[in-house]
Amino acid sequence: MYPIVEEADGHVVVEVRQQRVRLPRGDVTIRTEVPDHWSIVARTGVLRPTLGGRGSDVLTTYAVCPLCHYRQDFADKPGSLKCVRCGASSPVDWSETC
């Protein structure tokens, strides 16, 4: 989840890691409420699979904390996760991947 800093001409500008990124409006899902569950993101394109911390495991997904937005690796298919950054525990939404 990234804050929208500008919206015009069918595009939105979001702030990602203190840099502004312009995207077509149709490629962005805008939420009016903060999520209450971890989001699952598939690594594709620029976010290619990476080697995990256990031997040669290849990680193709990561989870995003609904509170602090930390990106966290995980194993298996957990029903909930505890954020290593902020310590919050929340359920994982497996119905949709980003």
Phi and psi restraints in degrees (range 20) as a CNS / XPLOR table:
assign (resid 1 and name C) (resid 2 and name N)
       (resid 2 and name CA) (resid 2 and name C) 1.0 -128.1 20.0 2
assign (resid 2 and name N) (resid 2 and name CA)
       (resid 2 and name C) (resid 3 and name N) 1.0 143.0 20.0 2
assign (resid 2 and name C) (resid 3 and name N)
       (resid 3 and name CA) (resid 3 and name C) 1.0 -71.8 20.0 2
assign (resid 3 and name N) (resid 3 and name CA)
       (resid 3 and name C) (resid 4 and name N) 1.0 139.8 20.0 2
assign (resid 3 and name C) (resid 4 and name N)
       (resid 4 and name CA) (resid 4 and name C) 1.0 -85.1 20.0 2
assign (resid 4 and name N) (resid 4 and name CA)
       (resid 4 and name C) (resid 5 and name N) 1.0 125.0 20.0 2
assign (resid 4 and name C) (resid 5 and name N)
       (resid 5 and name CA) (resid 5 and name C) 1.0 -104.7 20.0 2
assign (resid 5 and name N) (resid 5 and name CA)
       (resid 5 and name C) (resid 6 and name N) 1.0 -13.2 20.0 2
assign (resid 5 and name C) (resid 6 and name N)
       (resid 6 and name CA) (resid 6 and name C) 1.0 -161.8 20.0 2
assign (resid 6 and name N) (resid 6 and name CA)
       (resid 6 and name C) (resid 7 and name N) 1.0 146.7 20.0 2
assign (resid 6 and name C) (resid 7 and name N)
       (resid 7 and name CA) (resid 7 and name C) 1.0 -145.3 20.0 2
assign (resid 7 and name N) (resid 7 and name CA)
       (resid 7 and name C) (resid 8 and name N) 1.0 119.4 20.0 2
assign (resid 7 and name C) (resid 8 and name N)
       (resid 8 and name CA) (resid 8 and name C) 1.0 -166.6 20.0 2
assign (resid 8 and name N) (resid 8 and name CA)
       (resid 8 and name C) (resid 9 and name N) 1.0 153.5 20.0 2
assign (resid 8 and name C) (resid 9 and name N)
       (resid 9 and name CA) (resid 9 and name C) 1.0 52.9 20.0 2
assign (resid 9 and name N) (resid 9 and name CA)
       (resid 9 and name C) (resid 10 and name N) 1.0 39.1 20.0 2
assign (resid 9 and name C) (resid 10 and name N)
       (resid 10 and name CA) (resid 10 and name C) 1.0 74.5 20.0 2
assign (resid 10 and name N) (resid 10 and name CA)
       (resid 10 and name C) (resid 11 and name N) 1.0 13.5 20.0 2
assign (resid 10 and name C) (resid 11 and name N)
       (resid 11 and name CA) (resid 11 and name C) 1.0 -128.8 20.0 2
assign (resid 11 and name N) (resid 11 and name CA)
       (resid 11 and name C) (resid 12 and name N) 1.0 157.9 20.0 2
assign (resid 11 and name C) (resid 12 and name N)
       (resid 12 and name CA) (resid 12 and name C) 1.0 -125.3 20.0 2
assign (resid 12 and name N) (resid 12 and name CA)
       (resid 12 and name C) (resid 13 and name N) 1.0 150.5 20.0 2
assign (resid 12 and name C) (resid 13 and name N)
       (resid 13 and name CA) (resid 13 and name C) 1.0 -113.9 20.0 2
assign (resid 13 and name N) (resid 13 and name CA)
       (resid 13 and name C) (resid 14 and name N) 1.0 121.5 20.0 2
assign (resid 13 and name C) (resid 14 and name N)
       (resid 14 and name CA) (resid 14 and name C) 1.0 -113.9 20.0 2
assign (resid 14 and name N) (resid 14 and name CA)
       (resid 14 and name C) (resid 15 and name N) 1.0 154.4 20.0 2
assign (resid 14 and name C) (resid 15 and name N)
       (resid 15 and name CA) (resid 15 and name C) 1.0 -99.3 20.0 2
assign (resid 15 and name N) (resid 15 and name CA)
       (resid 15 and name C) (resid 16 and name N) 1.0 118.4 20.0 2
assign (resid 15 and name C) (resid 16 and name N)
       (resid 16 and name CA) (resid 16 and name C) 1.0 -122.6 20.0 2
assign (resid 16 and name N) (resid 16 and name CA)
       (resid 16 and name C) (resid 17 and name N) 1.0 114.6 20.0 2
assign (resid 16 and name C) (resid 17 and name N)
       (resid 17 and name CA) (resid 17 and name C) 1.0 50.9 20.0 2
assign (resid 17 and name N) (resid 17 and name CA)
       (resid 17 and name C) (resid 18 and name N) 1.0 47.6 20.0 2
assign (resid 17 and name C) (resid 18 and name N)
       (resid 18 and name CA) (resid 18 and name C) 1.0 66.5 20.0 2
assign (resid 18 and name N) (resid 18 and name CA)
       (resid 18 and name C) (resid 19 and name N) 1.0 20.7 20.0 2
assign (resid 18 and name C) (resid 19 and name N)
       (resid 19 and name CA) (resid 19 and name C) 1.0 -127.7 20.0 2
assign (resid 19 and name N) (resid 19 and name CA)
       (resid 19 and name C) (resid 20 and name N) 1.0 145.0 20.0 2
assign (resid 19 and name C) (resid 20 and name N)
       (resid 20 and name CA) (resid 20 and name C) 1.0 -89.6 20.0 2
assign (resid 20 and name N) (resid 20 and name CA)
       (resid 20 and name C) (resid 21 and name N) 1.0 133.4 20.0 2
assign (resid 20 and name C) (resid 21 and name N)
       (resid 21 and name CA) (resid 21 and name C) 1.0 -125.9 20.0 2
assign (resid 21 and name N) (resid 21 and name CA)
       (resid 21 and name C) (resid 22 and name N) 1.0 126.8 20.0 2
assign (resid 21 and name C) (resid 22 and name N)
       (resid 22 and name CA) (resid 22 and name C) 1.0 -95.2 20.0 2
assign (resid 22 and name N) (resid 22 and name CA)
       (resid 22 and name C) (resid 23 and name N) 1.0 127.6 20.0 2
assign (resid 22 and name C) (resid 23 and name N)
       (resid 23 and name CA) (resid 23 and name C) 1.0 -131.3 20.0 2
assign (resid 23 and name N) (resid 23 and name CA)
       (resid 23 and name C) (resid 24 and name N) 1.0 149.8 20.0 2
assign (resid 23 and name C) (resid 24 and name N)
       (resid 24 and name CA) (resid 24 and name C) 1.0 -62.4 20.0 2
assign (resid 24 and name N) (resid 24 and name CA)
       (resid 24 and name C) (resid 25 and name N) 1.0 137.1 20.0 2
assign (resid 24 and name C) (resid 25 and name N)
       (resid 25 and name CA) (resid 25 and name C) 1.0 -56.2 20.0 2
assign (resid 25 and name N) (resid 25 and name CA)
       (resid 25 and name C) (resid 26 and name N) 1.0 -35.7 20.0 2
assign (resid 25 and name C) (resid 26 and name N)
       (resid 26 and name CA) (resid 26 and name C) 1.0 -67.5 20.0 2
assign (resid 26 and name N) (resid 26 and name CA)
       (resid 26 and name C) (resid 27 and name N) 1.0 -18.1 20.0 2
assign (resid 26 and name C) (resid 27 and name N)
       (resid 27 and name CA) (resid 27 and name C) 1.0 -90.7 20.0 2
assign (resid 27 and name N) (resid 27 and name CA)
       (resid 27 and name C) (resid 28 and name N) 1.0 0.0 20.0 2
assign (resid 27 and name C) (resid 28 and name N)
       (resid 28 and name CA) (resid 28 and name C) 1.0 -118.3 20.0 2
assign (resid 28 and name N) (resid 28 and name CA)
       (resid 28 and name C) (resid 29 and name N) 1.0 133.0 20.0 2
assign (resid 28 and name C) (resid 29 and name N)
       (resid 29 and name CA) (resid 29 and name C) 1.0 -99.1 20.0 2
assign (resid 29 and name N) (resid 29 and name CA)
       (resid 29 and name C) (resid 30 and name N) 1.0 121.7 20.0 2
assign (resid 29 and name C) (resid 30 and name N)
       (resid 30 and name CA) (resid 30 and name C) 1.0 -102.8 20.0 2
assign (resid 30 and name N) (resid 30 and name CA)
       (resid 30 and name C) (resid 31 and name N) 1.0 124.8 20.0 2
assign (resid 30 and name C) (resid 31 and name N)
       (resid 31 and name CA) (resid 31 and name C) 1.0 -103.2 20.0 2
assign (resid 31 and name N) (resid 31 and name CA)
       (resid 31 and name C) (resid 32 and name N) 1.0 140.9 20.0 2
assign (resid 31 and name C) (resid 32 and name N)
       (resid 32 and name CA) (resid 32 and name C) 1.0 -93.5 20.0 2
assign (resid 32 and name N) (resid 32 and name CA)
       (resid 32 and name C) (resid 33 and name N) 1.0 -16.2 20.0 2
assign (resid 32 and name C) (resid 33 and name N)
       (resid 33 and name CA) (resid 33 and name C) 1.0 -121.0 20.0 2
assign (resid 33 and name N) (resid 33 and name CA)
       (resid 33 and name C) (resid 34 and name N) 1.0 148.4 20.0 2
assign (resid 33 and name C) (resid 34 and name N)
       (resid 34 and name CA) (resid 34 and name C) 1.0 -70.6 20.0 2
assign (resid 34 and name N) (resid 34 and name CA)
       (resid 34 and name C) (resid 35 and name N) 1.0 135.3 20.0 2
assign (resid 34 and name C) (resid 35 and name N)
       (resid 35 and name CA) (resid 35 and name C) 1.0 -66.0 20.0 2
assign (resid 35 and name N) (resid 35 and name CA)
       (resid 35 and name C) (resid 36 and name N) 1.0 154.5 20.0 2
assign (resid 35 and name C) (resid 36 and name N)
       (resid 36 and name CA) (resid 36 and name C) 1.0 -113.0 20.0 2
assign (resid 36 and name N) (resid 36 and name CA)
       (resid 36 and name C) (resid 37 and name N) 1.0 15.0 20.0 2
assign (resid 36 and name C) (resid 37 and name N)
       (resid 37 and name CA) (resid 37 and name C) 1.0 -143.7 20.0 2
assign (resid 37 and name N) (resid 37 and name CA)
       (resid 37 and name C) (resid 38 and name N) 1.0 160.0 20.0 2
assign (resid 37 and name C) (resid 38 and name N)
       (resid 38 and name CA) (resid 38 and name C) 1.0 -69.2 20.0 2
assign (resid 38 and name N) (resid 38 and name CA)
       (resid 38 and name C) (resid 39 and name N) 1.0 138.2 20.0 2
assign (resid 38 and name C) (resid 39 and name N)
       (resid 39 and name CA) (resid 39 and name C) 1.0 -97.2 20.0 2
assign (resid 39 and name N) (resid 39 and name CA)
       (resid 39 and name C) (resid 40 and name N) 1.0 142.6 20.0 2
assign (resid 39 and name C) (resid 40 and name N)
       (resid 40 and name CA) (resid 40 and name C) 1.0 -102.5 20.0 2
assign (resid 40 and name N) (resid 40 and name CA)
       (resid 40 and name C) (resid 41 and name N) 1.0 127.8 20.0 2
assign (resid 40 and name C) (resid 41 and name N)
       (resid 41 and name CA) (resid 41 and name C) 1.0 -117.6 20.0 2
assign (resid 41 and name N) (resid 41 and name CA)
       (resid 41 and name C) (resid 42 and name N) 1.0 129.3 20.0 2
assign (resid 41 and name C) (resid 42 and name N)
       (resid 42 and name CA) (resid 42 and name C) 1.0 -87.7 20.0 2
assign (resid 42 and name N) (resid 42 and name CA)
       (resid 42 and name C) (resid 43 and name N) 1.0 131.1 20.0 2
assign (resid 42 and name C) (resid 43 and name N)
       (resid 43 and name CA) (resid 43 and name C) 1.0 -79.0 20.0 2
assign (resid 43 and name N) (resid 43 and name CA)
       (resid 43 and name C) (resid 44 and name N) 1.0 113.9 20.0 2
assign (resid 43 and name C) (resid 44 and name N)
       (resid 44 and name CA) (resid 44 and name C) 1.0 -141.0 20.0 2
assign (resid 44 and name N) (resid 44 and name CA)
       (resid 44 and name C) (resid 45 and name N) 1.0 163.9 20.0 2
assign (resid 44 and name C) (resid 45 and name N)
       (resid 45 and name CA) (resid 45 and name C) 1.0 57.0 20.0 2
assign (resid 45 and name N) (resid 45 and name CA)
       (resid 45 and name C) (resid 46 and name N) 1.0 -117.8 20.0 2
assign (resid 45 and name C) (resid 46 and name N)
       (resid 46 and name CA) (resid 46 and name C) 1.0 -65.8 20.0 2
assign (resid 46 and name N) (resid 46 and name CA)
       (resid 46 and name C) (resid 47 and name N) 1.0 -32.4 20.0 2
assign (resid 46 and name C) (resid 47 and name N)
       (resid 47 and name CA) (resid 47 and name C) 1.0 -94.0 20.0 2
assign (resid 47 and name N) (resid 47 and name CA)
       (resid 47 and name C) (resid 48 and name N) 1.0 60.7 20.0 2
assign (resid 47 and name C) (resid 48 and name N)
       (resid 48 and name CA) (resid 48 and name C) 1.0 -63.4 20.0 2
assign (resid 48 and name N) (resid 48 and name CA)
       (resid 48 and name C) (resid 49 and name N) 1.0 157.9 20.0 2
assign (resid 48 and name C) (resid 49 and name N)
       (resid 49 and name CA) (resid 49 and name C) 1.0 -53.5 20.0 2
assign (resid 49 and name N) (resid 49 and name CA)
       (resid 49 and name C) (resid 50 and name N) 1.0 145.3 20.0 2
assign (resid 49 and name C) (resid 50 and name N)
       (resid 50 and name CA) (resid 50 and name C) 1.0 -123.7 20.0 2
assign (resid 50 and name N) (resid 50 and name CA)
       (resid 50 and name C) (resid 51 and name N) 1.0 160.8 20.0 2
assign (resid 50 and name C) (resid 51 and name N)
       (resid 51 and name CA) (resid 51 and name C) 1.0 -74.7 20.0 2
assign (resid 51 and name N) (resid 51 and name CA)
       (resid 51 and name C) (resid 52 and name N) 1.0 137.0 20.0 2
assign (resid 51 and name C) (resid 52 and name N)
       (resid 52 and name CA) (resid 52 and name C) 1.0 -83.6 20.0 2
assign (resid 52 and name N) (resid 52 and name CA)
       (resid 52 and name C) (resid 53 and name N) 1.0 -178.8 20.0 2
assign (resid 52 and name C) (resid 53 and name N)
       (resid 53 and name CA) (resid 53 and name C) 1.0 -82.3 20.0 2
assign (resid 53 and name N) (resid 53 and name CA)
       (resid 53 and name C) (resid 54 and name N) 1.0 -8.0 20.0 2
assign (resid 53 and name C) (resid 54 and name N)
       (resid 54 and name CA) (resid 54 and name C) 1.0 -112.0 20.0 2
assign (resid 54 and name N) (resid 54 and name CA)
       (resid 54 and name C) (resid 55 and name N) 1.0 93.0 20.0 2
assign (resid 54 and name C) (resid 55 and name N)
       (resid 55 and name CA) (resid 55 and name C) 1.0 66.1 20.0 2
assign (resid 55 and name N) (resid 55 and name CA)
       (resid 55 and name C) (resid 56 and name N) 1.0 -124.6 20.0 2
assign (resid 55 and name C) (resid 56 and name N)
       (resid 56 and name CA) (resid 56 and name C) 1.0 -111.2 20.0 2
assign (resid 56 and name N) (resid 56 and name CA)
       (resid 56 and name C) (resid 57 and name N) 1.0 23.6 20.0 2
assign (resid 56 and name C) (resid 57 and name N)
       (resid 57 and name CA) (resid 57 and name C) 1.0 -59.5 20.0 2
assign (resid 57 and name N) (resid 57 and name CA)
       (resid 57 and name C) (resid 58 and name N) 1.0 135.2 20.0 2
assign (resid 57 and name C) (resid 58 and name N)
       (resid 58 and name CA) (resid 58 and name C) 1.0 -102.1 20.0 2
assign (resid 58 and name N) (resid 58 and name CA)
       (resid 58 and name C) (resid 59 and name N) 1.0 125.3 20.0 2
assign (resid 58 and name C) (resid 59 and name N)
       (resid 59 and name CA) (resid 59 and name C) 1.0 -97.6 20.0 2
assign (resid 59 and name N) (resid 59 and name CA)
       (resid 59 and name C) (resid 60 and name N) 1.0 121.0 20.0 2
assign (resid 59 and name C) (resid 60 and name N)
       (resid 60 and name CA) (resid 60 and name C) 1.0 -106.4 20.0 2
assign (resid 60 and name N) (resid 60 and name CA)
       (resid 60 and name C) (resid 61 and name N) 1.0 -4.7 20.0 2
assign (resid 60 and name C) (resid 61 and name N)
       (resid 61 and name CA) (resid 61 and name C) 1.0 -140.1 20.0 2
assign (resid 61 and name N) (resid 61 and name CA)
       (resid 61 and name C) (resid 62 and name N) 1.0 160.8 20.0 2
assign (resid 61 and name C) (resid 62 and name N)
       (resid 62 and name CA) (resid 62 and name C) 1.0 -145.2 20.0 2
assign (resid 62 and name N) (resid 62 and name CA)
       (resid 62 and name C) (resid 63 and name N) 1.0 166.4 20.0 2
assign (resid 62 and name C) (resid 63 and name N)
       (resid 63 and name CA) (resid 63 and name C) 1.0 -112.8 20.0 2
assign (resid 63 and name N) (resid 63 and name CA)
       (resid 63 and name C) (resid 64 and name N) 1.0 149.9 20.0 2
assign (resid 63 and name C) (resid 64 and name N)
       (resid 64 and name CA) (resid 64 and name C) 1.0 -116.0 20.0 2
assign (resid 64 and name N) (resid 64 and name CA)
       (resid 64 and name C) (resid 65 and name N) 1.0 123.2 20.0 2
assign (resid 64 and name C) (resid 65 and name N)
       (resid 65 and name CA) (resid 65 and name C) 1.0 -64.0 20.0 2
assign (resid 65 and name N) (resid 65 and name CA)
       (resid 65 and name C) (resid 66 and name N) 1.0 132.9 20.0 2
assign (resid 65 and name C) (resid 66 and name N)
       (resid 66 and name CA) (resid 66 and name C) 1.0 -70.5 20.0 2
assign (resid 66 and name N) (resid 66 and name CA)
       (resid 66 and name C) (resid 67 and name N) 1.0 -18.7 20.0 2
assign (resid 66 and name C) (resid 67 and name N)
       (resid 67 and name CA) (resid 67 and name C) 1.0 -95.6 20.0 2
assign (resid 67 and name N) (resid 67 and name CA)
       (resid 67 and name C) (resid 68 and name N) 1.0 -52.6 20.0 2
assign (resid 67 and name C) (resid 68 and name N)
       (resid 68 and name CA) (resid 68 and name C) 1.0 -107.3 20.0 2
assign (resid 68 and name N) (resid 68 and name CA)
       (resid 68 and name C) (resid 69 and name N) 1.0 -5.3 20.0 2
assign (resid 68 and name C) (resid 69 and name N)
       (resid 69 and name CA) (resid 69 and name C) 1.0 69.4 20.0 2
assign (resid 69 and name N) (resid 69 and name CA)
       (resid 69 and name C) (resid 70 and name N) 1.0 19.7 20.0 2
assign (resid 69 and name C) (resid 70 and name N)
       (resid 70 and name CA) (resid 70 and name C) 1.0 -67.1 20.0 2
assign (resid 70 and name N) (resid 70 and name CA)
       (resid 70 and name C) (resid 71 and name N) 1.0 139.7 20.0 2
assign (resid 70 and name C) (resid 71 and name N)
       (resid 71 and name CA) (resid 71 and name C) 1.0 -92.3 20.0 2
assign (resid 71 and name N) (resid 71 and name CA)
       (resid 71 and name C) (resid 72 and name N) 1.0 120.6 20.0 2
assign (resid 71 and name C) (resid 72 and name N)
       (resid 72 and name CA) (resid 72 and name C) 1.0 -129.0 20.0 2
assign (resid 72 and name N) (resid 72 and name CA)
       (resid 72 and name C) (resid 73 and name N) 1.0 134.5 20.0 2
assign (resid 72 and name C) (resid 73 and name N)
       (resid 73 and name CA) (resid 73 and name C) 1.0 -76.8 20.0 2
assign (resid 73 and name N) (resid 73 and name CA)
       (resid 73 and name C) (resid 74 and name N) 1.0 158.2 20.0 2
assign (resid 73 and name C) (resid 74 and name N)
       (resid 74 and name CA) (resid 74 and name C) 1.0 -150.6 20.0 2
assign (resid 74 and name N) (resid 74 and name CA)
       (resid 74 and name C) (resid 75 and name N) 1.0 165.5 20.0 2
assign (resid 74 and name C) (resid 75 and name N)
       (resid 75 and name CA) (resid 75 and name C) 1.0 -116.3 20.0 2
assign (resid 75 and name N) (resid 75 and name CA)
       (resid 75 and name C) (resid 76 and name N) 1.0 152.4 20.0 2
assign (resid 75 and name C) (resid 76 and name N)
       (resid 76 and name CA) (resid 76 and name C) 1.0 61.2 20.0 2
assign (resid 76 and name N) (resid 76 and name CA)
       (resid 76 and name C) (resid 77 and name N) 1.0 -141.0 20.0 2
assign (resid 76 and name C) (resid 77 and name N)
       (resid 77 and name CA) (resid 77 and name C) 1.0 -135.7 20.0 2
assign (resid 77 and name N) (resid 77 and name CA)
       (resid 77 and name C) (resid 78 and name N) 1.0 75.7 20.0 2
assign (resid 77 and name C) (resid 78 and name N)
       (resid 78 and name CA) (resid 78 and name C) 1.0 -68.6 20.0 2
assign (resid 78 and name N) (resid 78 and name CA)
       (resid 78 and name C) (resid 79 and name N) 1.0 150.6 20.0 2
assign (resid 78 and name C) (resid 79 and name N)
       (resid 79 and name CA) (resid 79 and name C) 1.0 -81.9 20.0 2
assign (resid 79 and name N) (resid 79 and name CA)
       (resid 79 and name C) (resid 80 and name N) 1.0 -23.8 20.0 2
assign (resid 79 and name C) (resid 80 and name N)
       (resid 80 and name CA) (resid 80 and name C) 1.0 -151.3 20.0 2
assign (resid 80 and name N) (resid 80 and name CA)
       (resid 80 and name C) (resid 81 and name N) 1.0 160.5 20.0 2
assign (resid 80 and name C) (resid 81 and name N)
       (resid 81 and name CA) (resid 81 and name C) 1.0 -135.1 20.0 2
assign (resid 81 and name N) (resid 81 and name CA)
       (resid 81 and name C) (resid 82 and name N) 1.0 152.6 20.0 2
assign (resid 81 and name C) (resid 82 and name N)
       (resid 82 and name CA) (resid 82 and name C) 1.0 -109.7 20.0 2
assign (resid 82 and name N) (resid 82 and name CA)
       (resid 82 and name C) (resid 83 and name N) 1.0 126.6 20.0 2
assign (resid 82 and name C) (resid 83 and name N)
       (resid 83 and name CA) (resid 83 and name C) 1.0 -70.7 20.0 2
assign (resid 83 and name N) (resid 83 and name CA)
       (resid 83 and name C) (resid 84 and name N) 1.0 130.1 20.0 2
assign (resid 83 and name C) (resid 84 and name N)
       (resid 84 and name CA) (resid 84 and name C) 1.0 -75.6 20.0 2
assign (resid 84 and name N) (resid 84 and name CA)
       (resid 84 and name C) (resid 85 and name N) 1.0 -16.3 20.0 2
assign (resid 84 and name C) (resid 85 and name N)
       (resid 85 and name CA) (resid 85 and name C) 1.0 -88.7 20.0 2
assign (resid 85 and name N) (resid 85 and name CA)
       (resid 85 and name C) (resid 86 and name N) 1.0 -56.4 20.0 2
assign (resid 85 and name C) (resid 86 and name N)
       (resid 86 and name CA) (resid 86 and name C) 1.0 -101.3 20.0 2
assign (resid 86 and name N) (resid 86 and name CA)
       (resid 86 and name C) (resid 87 and name N) 1.0 -13.0 20.0 2
assign (resid 86 and name C) (resid 87 and name N)
       (resid 87 and name CA) (resid 87 and name C) 1.0 84.1 20.0 2
assign (resid 87 and name N) (resid 87 and name CA)
       (resid 87 and name C) (resid 88 and name N) 1.0 -0.8 20.0 2
assign (resid 87 and name C) (resid 88 and name N)
       (resid 88 and name CA) (resid 88 and name C) 1.0 -74.2 20.0 2
assign (resid 88 and name N) (resid 88 and name CA)
       (resid 88 and name C) (resid 89 and name N) 1.0 140.5 20.0 2
assign (resid 88 and name C) (resid 89 and name N)
       (resid 89 and name CA) (resid 89 and name C) 1.0 -105.7 20.0 2
assign (resid 89 and name N) (resid 89 and name CA)
       (resid 89 and name C) (resid 90 and name N) 1.0 131.9 20.0 2
assign (resid 89 and name C) (resid 90 and name N)
       (resid 90 and name CA) (resid 90 and name C) 1.0 -146.4 20.0 2
assign (resid 90 and name N) (resid 90 and name CA)
       (resid 90 and name C) (resid 91 and name N) 1.0 156.0 20.0 2
assign (resid 90 and name C) (resid 91 and name N)
       (resid 91 and name CA) (resid 91 and name C) 1.0 -69.9 20.0 2
assign (resid 91 and name N) (resid 91 and name CA)
       (resid 91 and name C) (resid 92 and name N) 1.0 160.7 20.0 2
assign (resid 91 and name C) (resid 92 and name N)
       (resid 92 and name CA) (resid 92 and name C) 1.0 -102.7 20.0 2
assign (resid 92 and name N) (resid 92 and name CA)
       (resid 92 and name C) (resid 93 and name N) 1.0 132.7 20.0 2
assign (resid 92 and name C) (resid 93 and name N)
       (resid 93 and name CA) (resid 93 and name C) 1.0 -91.4 20.0 2
assign (resid 93 and name N) (resid 93 and name CA)
       (resid 93 and name C) (resid 94 and name N) 1.0 104.1 20.0 2
assign (resid 93 and name C) (resid 94 and name N)
       (resid 94 and name CA) (resid 94 and name C) 1.0 -92.4 20.0 2
assign (resid 94 and name N) (resid 94 and name CA)
       (resid 94 and name C) (resid 95 and name N) 1.0 -0.9 20.0 2
assign (resid 94 and name C) (resid 95 and name N)
       (resid 95 and name CA) (resid 95 and name C) 1.0 -76.1 20.0 2
assign (resid 95 and name N) (resid 95 and name CA)
       (resid 95 and name C) (resid 96 and name N) 1.0 -18.5 20.0 2
assign (resid 95 and name C) (resid 96 and name N)
       (resid 96 and name CA) (resid 96 and name C) 1.0 -151.2 20.0 2
assign (resid 96 and name N) (resid 96 and name CA)
       (resid 96 and name C) (resid 97 and name N) 1.0 135.8 20.0 2
assign (resid 96 and name C) (resid 97 and name N)
       (resid 97 and name CA) (resid 97 and name C) 1.0 -111.3 20.0 2
assign (resid 97 and name N) (resid 97 and name CA)
       (resid 97 and name C) (resid 98 and name N) 1.0 150.6 20.0 2
